[in-house]
Amino acid sequence: MEPRRHARRRPGAPARLALYAGLQAPPERGLPAPTVLGRYAHRTAPLDEAEPRLRPVHELAWERDGLHLRLTAQGRWALDELVAIADSTR
């Protein structure tokens, strides 16, 4: 059975947000090389092919307790909001 994907938007949320957690590193998406942002690897791209409300894309990637984690945000998310969400996984 295929996992279900839900693309619901919370009221007040800028757009989409997804969290990957797995024993293997998540697949690459062809984004630019990451920059270091504290304990995270941060990537961003304008994502011209997406709907305007889903631009840009940000990714924060890190490892914790043997898990690979990647937080992906599409839309007008503030980077400090994304870091706060990622920090909440501690």
DONUKOL-349083 format. One record per residue: x, y, z of N, C-alpha, C in turn; chain; residue number from 1. Coordinates in nm, 3 decimals, decimal comma. Example, Ala and Ser with C-alpha at 12.3 -4.5 7.8 and 13.67 -1.06 7.14 Angstrom:
2
+---------+---------+---------+---------+---------+---------+---------+---------+---------+------+-----+
!      nu !      nv !      nw !     cau !     cav !     caw !      cu !      cv !      cw ! unit ! pos !
+---------+---------+---------+---------+---------+---------+---------+---------+---------+------+-----+
!   1,319 !  -0,569 !   0,780 !   1,230 !  -0,450 !   0,780 !   1,320 !  -0,330 !   0,780 !    A !   1 !
!   1,285 !  -0,225 !   0,708 !   1,367 !  -0,106 !   0,714 !   1,290 !   0,003 !   0,787 !    A !   2 !
+---------+---------+---------+---------+---------+---------+---------+---------+---------+------+-----+
//
This chain:
90
+---------+---------+---------+---------+---------+---------+---------+---------+---------+------+-----+
!      nu !      nv !      nw !     cau !     cav !     caw !      cu !      cv !      cw ! unit ! pos !
+---------+---------+---------+---------+---------+---------+---------+---------+---------+------+-----+
!   0,084 !  -0,117 !   0,000 !   0,000 !   0,000 !   0,000 !   0,089 !   0,124 !   0,000 !    A !   1 !
!   0,058 !   0,217 !  -0,085 !   0,131 !   0,344 !  -0,095 !   0,099 !   0,432 !   0,025 !    A !   2 !
!   0,200 !   0,502 !   0,080 !   0,168 !   0,597 !   0,187 !   0,084 !   0,711 !   0,132 !    A !   3 !
!  -0,004 !   0,760 !   0,213 !  -0,088 !   0,874 !   0,170 !  -0,014 !   1,004 !   0,197 !    A !   4 !
!  -0,032 !   1,094 !   0,108 !   0,028 !   1,226 !   0,125 !  -0,083 !   1,327 !   0,144 !    A !   5 !
!  -0,067 !   1,406 !   0,244 !  -0,167 !   1,509 !   0,272 !  -0,104 !   1,645 !   0,250 !    A !   6 !
!  -0,167 !   1,727 !   0,173 !  -0,117 !   1,861 !   0,145 !  -0,215 !   1,964 !   0,201 !    A !   7 !
!  -0,254 !   1,944 !   0,323 !  -0,344 !   2,041 !   0,386 !  -0,265 !   2,160 !   0,434 !    A !   8 !
!  -0,329 !   2,272 !   0,430 !  -0,264 !   2,395 !   0,476 !  -0,332 !   2,441 !   0,603 !    A !   9 !
!  -0,251 !   2,454 !   0,707 !  -0,302 !   2,505 !   0,833 !  -0,334 !   2,652 !   0,820 !    A !  10 !
!  -0,444 !   2,697 !   0,878 !  -0,474 !   2,840 !   0,875 !  -0,357 !   2,919 !   0,935 !    A !  11 !
!  -0,315 !   3,021 !   0,864 !  -0,204 !   3,104 !   0,912 !  -0,067 !   3,056 !   0,870 !    A !  12 !
!  -0,057 !   2,934 !   0,817 !   0,073 !   2,882 !   0,773 !   0,105 !   2,940 !   0,635 !    A !  13 !
!   0,231 !   2,975 !   0,610 !   0,267 !   3,033 !   0,482 !   0,242 !   2,941 !   0,363 !    A !  14 !
!   0,264 !   2,812 !   0,377 !   0,241 !   2,716 !   0,268 !   0,273 !   2,576 !   0,318 !    A !  15 !
!   0,342 !   2,496 !   0,238 !   0,368 !   2,355 !   0,271 !   0,489 !   2,336 !   0,360 !    A !  16 !
!   0,480 !   2,230 !   0,440 !   0,589 !   2,191 !   0,529 !   0,589 !   2,040 !   0,537 !    A !  17 !
!   0,706 !   1,977 !   0,521 !   0,717 !   1,832 !   0,528 !   0,842 !   1,795 !   0,605 !    A !  18 !
!   0,836 !   1,685 !   0,680 !   0,950 !   1,635 !   0,756 !   0,980 !   1,493 !   0,712 !    A !  19 !
!   1,104 !   1,469 !   0,671 !   1,152 !   1,335 !   0,640 !   1,232 !   1,288 !   0,760 !    A !  20 !
!   1,211 !   1,164 !   0,801 !   1,292 !   1,100 !   0,906 !   1,316 !   0,957 !   0,861 !    A !  21 !
!   1,441 !   0,916 !   0,853 !   1,470 !   0,781 !   0,807 !   1,611 !   0,738 !   0,842 !    A !  22 !
!   1,635 !   0,608 !   0,832 !   1,767 !   0,554 !   0,859 !   1,864 !   0,583 !   0,746 !    A !  23 !
!   1,812 !   0,604 !   0,627 !   1,894 !   0,640 !   0,511 !   1,877 !   0,789 !   0,483 !    A !  24 !
!   1,981 !   0,847 !   0,425 !   1,971 !   0,988 !   0,386 !   1,859 !   1,004 !   0,282 !    A !  25 !
!   1,784 !   1,114 !   0,287 !   1,678 !   1,134 !   0,188 !   1,738 !   1,153 !   0,049 !    A !  26 !
!   1,660 !   1,123 !  -0,053 !   1,712 !   1,141 !  -0,190 !   1,738 !   1,288 !  -0,221 !    A !  27 !
!   1,837 !   1,310 !  -0,304 !   1,869 !   1,446 !  -0,347 !   1,759 !   1,500 !  -0,437 !    A !  28 !
!   1,742 !   1,631 !  -0,433 !   1,638 !   1,695 !  -0,514 !   1,694 !   1,793 !  -0,615 !    A !  29 !
!   1,824 !   1,798 !  -0,628 !   1,883 !   1,886 !  -0,727 !   1,889 !   2,032 !  -0,685 !    A !  30 !
!   1,883 !   2,057 !  -0,555 !   1,895 !   2,194 !  -0,505 !   2,042 !   2,232 !  -0,497 !    A !  31 !
!   2,072 !   2,362 !  -0,486 !   2,211 !   2,405 !  -0,472 !   2,278 !   2,343 !  -0,349 !    A !  32 !
!   2,409 !   2,350 !  -0,348 !   2,486 !   2,297 !  -0,235 !   2,443 !   2,366 !  -0,106 !    A !  33 !
!   2,443 !   2,292 !   0,005 !   2,399 !   2,351 !   0,131 !   2,502 !   2,446 !   0,191 !    A !  34 !
!   2,452 !   2,537 !   0,273 !   2,536 !   2,622 !   0,356 !   2,511 !   2,582 !   0,500 !    A !  35 !
!   2,606 !   2,609 !   0,587 !   2,592 !   2,574 !   0,728 !   2,510 !   2,681 !   0,798 !    A !  36 !
!   2,409 !   2,635 !   0,871 !   2,323 !   2,724 !   0,949 !   2,312 !   2,662 !   1,088 !    A !  37 !
!   2,405 !   2,698 !   1,177 !   2,408 !   2,635 !   1,309 !   2,436 !   2,486 !   1,294 !    A !  38 !
!   2,348 !   2,402 !   1,346 !   2,366 !   2,257 !   1,335 !   2,300 !   2,199 !   1,210 !    A !  39 !
!   2,249 !   2,283 !   1,123 !   2,175 !   2,239 !   1,006 !   2,250 !   2,267 !   0,877 !    A !  40 !
!   2,220 !   2,186 !   0,775 !   2,261 !   2,215 !   0,638 !   2,139 !   2,281 !   0,574 !    A !  41 !
!   2,156 !   2,401 !   0,523 !   2,044 !   2,478 !   0,467 !   2,062 !   2,493 !   0,317 !    A !  42 !
!   1,955 !   2,464 !   0,245 !   1,950 !   2,486 !   0,100 !   1,826 !   2,567 !   0,068 !    A !  43 !
!   1,836 !   2,648 !  -0,032 !   1,720 !   2,724 !  -0,078 !   1,728 !   2,741 !  -0,229 !    A !  44 !
!   1,613 !   2,753 !  -0,291 !   1,605 !   2,774 !  -0,436 !   1,475 !   2,846 !  -0,467 !    A !  45 !
!   1,472 !   2,925 !  -0,575 !   1,351 !   2,999 !  -0,609 !   1,235 !   2,909 !  -0,652 !    A !  46 !
!   1,262 !   2,789 !  -0,705 !   1,160 !   2,692 !  -0,746 !   1,062 !   2,754 !  -0,846 !    A !  47 !
!   1,117 !   2,806 !  -0,954 !   1,038 !   2,876 !  -1,056 !   0,923 !   2,793 !  -1,113 !    A !  48 !
!   0,938 !   2,661 !  -1,113 !   0,834 !   2,576 !  -1,173 !   0,712 !   2,557 !  -1,082 !    A !  49 !
!   0,722 !   2,598 !  -0,956 !   0,612 !   2,582 !  -0,861 !   0,513 !   2,698 !  -0,872 !    A !  50 !
!   0,394 !   2,674 !  -0,817 !   0,295 !   2,782 !  -0,808 !   0,356 !   2,897 !  -0,728 !    A !  51 !
!   0,319 !   3,021 !  -0,757 !   0,376 !   3,135 !  -0,685 !   0,365 !   3,123 !  -0,532 !    A !  52 !
!   0,255 !   3,071 !  -0,479 !   0,240 !   3,061 !  -0,334 !   0,333 !   2,956 !  -0,271 !    A !  53 !
!   0,396 !   2,872 !  -0,355 !   0,485 !   2,767 !  -0,306 !   0,632 !   2,799 !  -0,331 !    A !  54 !
!   0,662 !   2,925 !  -0,356 !   0,801 !   2,969 !  -0,378 !   0,846 !   3,054 !  -0,262 !    A !  55 !
!   0,969 !   3,049 !  -0,227 !   1,076 !   2,958 !  -0,265 !   1,067 !   2,827 !  -0,185 !    A !  56 !
!   1,168 !   2,743 !  -0,202 !   1,179 !   2,622 !  -0,122 !   1,301 !   2,635 !  -0,030 !    A !  57 !
!   1,286 !   2,588 !   0,093 !   1,395 !   2,583 !   0,190 !   1,404 !   2,440 !   0,240 !    A !  58 !
!   1,526 !   2,393 !   0,263 !   1,547 !   2,263 !   0,328 !   1,646 !   2,282 !   0,442 !    A !  59 !
!   1,614 !   2,221 !   0,555 !   1,709 !   2,208 !   0,665 !   1,732 !   2,058 !   0,682 !    A !  60 !
!   1,857 !   2,016 !   0,685 !   1,890 !   1,874 !   0,702 !   1,985 !   1,858 !   0,819 !    A !  61 !
!   1,968 !   1,748 !   0,894 !   2,054 !   1,718 !   1,008 !   2,037 !   1,572 !   1,044 !    A !  62 !
!   2,123 !   1,525 !   1,136 !   2,113 !   1,388 !   1,188 !   2,098 !   1,394 !   1,339 !    A !  63 !
!   2,018 !   1,300 !   1,390 !   1,998 !   1,292 !   1,535 !   1,970 !   1,147 !   1,573 !    A !  64 !
!   2,045 !   1,096 !   1,667 !   2,026 !   0,959 !   1,718 !   2,018 !   0,857 !   1,605 !    A !  65 !
!   2,103 !   0,871 !   1,505 !   2,107 !   0,776 !   1,395 !   2,002 !   0,797 !   1,287 !    A !  66 !
!   1,920 !   0,898 !   1,302 !   1,819 !   0,929 !   1,201 !   1,864 !   1,046 !   1,114 !    A !  67 !
!   1,833 !   1,036 !   0,987 !   1,851 !   1,148 !   0,895 !   1,719 !   1,224 !   0,894 !    A !  68 !
!   1,727 !   1,354 !   0,912 !   1,606 !   1,438 !   0,914 !   1,619 !   1,548 !   0,811 !    A !  69 !
!   1,507 !   1,578 !   0,746 !   1,505 !   1,690 !   0,650 !   1,370 !   1,758 !   0,660 !    A !  70 !
!   1,373 !   1,886 !   0,692 !   1,253 !   1,969 !   0,695 !   1,249 !   2,048 !   0,566 !    A !  71 !
!   1,143 !   2,031 !   0,489 !   1,127 !   2,101 !   0,362 !   1,009 !   2,195 !   0,372 !    A !  72 !
!   1,031 !   2,319 !   0,336 !   0,926 !   2,420 !   0,343 !   0,915 !   2,488 !   0,207 !    A !  73 !
!   0,793 !   2,498 !   0,158 !   0,766 !   2,571 !   0,035 !   0,678 !   2,689 !   0,069 !    A !  74 !
!   0,711 !   2,804 !   0,013 !   0,633 !   2,924 !   0,037 !   0,712 !   3,023 !   0,120 !    A !  75 !
!   0,643 !   3,122 !   0,168 !   0,708 !   3,235 !   0,236 !   0,729 !   3,210 !   0,384 !    A !  76 !
!   0,802 !   3,104 !   0,416 !   0,837 !   3,075 !   0,554 !   0,957 !   3,161 !   0,593 !    A !  77 !
!   0,957 !   3,211 !   0,715 !   1,075 !   3,282 !   0,768 !   1,174 !   3,175 !   0,814 !    A !  78 !
!   1,300 !   3,195 !   0,784 !   1,402 !   3,096 !   0,818 !   1,408 !   3,072 !   0,969 !    A !  79 !
!   1,389 !   3,175 !   1,050 !   1,392 !   3,155 !   1,196 !   1,275 !   3,068 !   1,242 !    A !  80 !
!   1,161 !   3,073 !   1,173 !   1,048 !   2,984 !   1,206 !   1,084 !   2,839 !   1,177 !    A !  81 !
!   1,150 !   2,816 !   1,065 !   1,190 !   2,681 !   1,028 !   1,293 !   2,624 !   1,126 !    A !  82 !
!   1,388 !   2,707 !   1,165 !   1,488 !   2,663 !   1,263 !   1,419 !   2,630 !   1,396 !    A !  83 !
!   1,322 !   2,710 !   1,438 !   1,250 !   2,682 !   1,562 !   1,175 !   2,549 !   1,552 !    A !  84 !
!   1,115 !   2,521 !   1,437 !   1,045 !   2,393 !   1,419 !   1,145 !   2,278 !   1,425 !    A !  85 !
!   1,257 !   2,291 !   1,354 !   1,359 !   2,187 !   1,356 !   1,416 !   2,169 !   1,496 !    A !  86 !
!   1,440 !   2,278 !   1,568 !   1,491 !   2,270 !   1,705 !   1,393 !   2,195 !   1,797 !    A !  87 !
!   1,264 !   2,201 !   1,765 !   1,165 !   2,136 !   1,852 !   1,172 !   1,983 !   1,844 !    A !  88 !
!   1,251 !   1,929 !   1,751 !   1,264 !   1,784 !   1,740 !   1,365 !   1,727 !   1,839 !    A !  89 !
!   1,430 !   1,810 !   1,915 !   1,531 !   1,762 !   2,011 !   1,470 !   1,682 !   2,121 !    A !  90 !
+---------+---------+---------+---------+---------+---------+---------+---------+---------+------+-----+
//
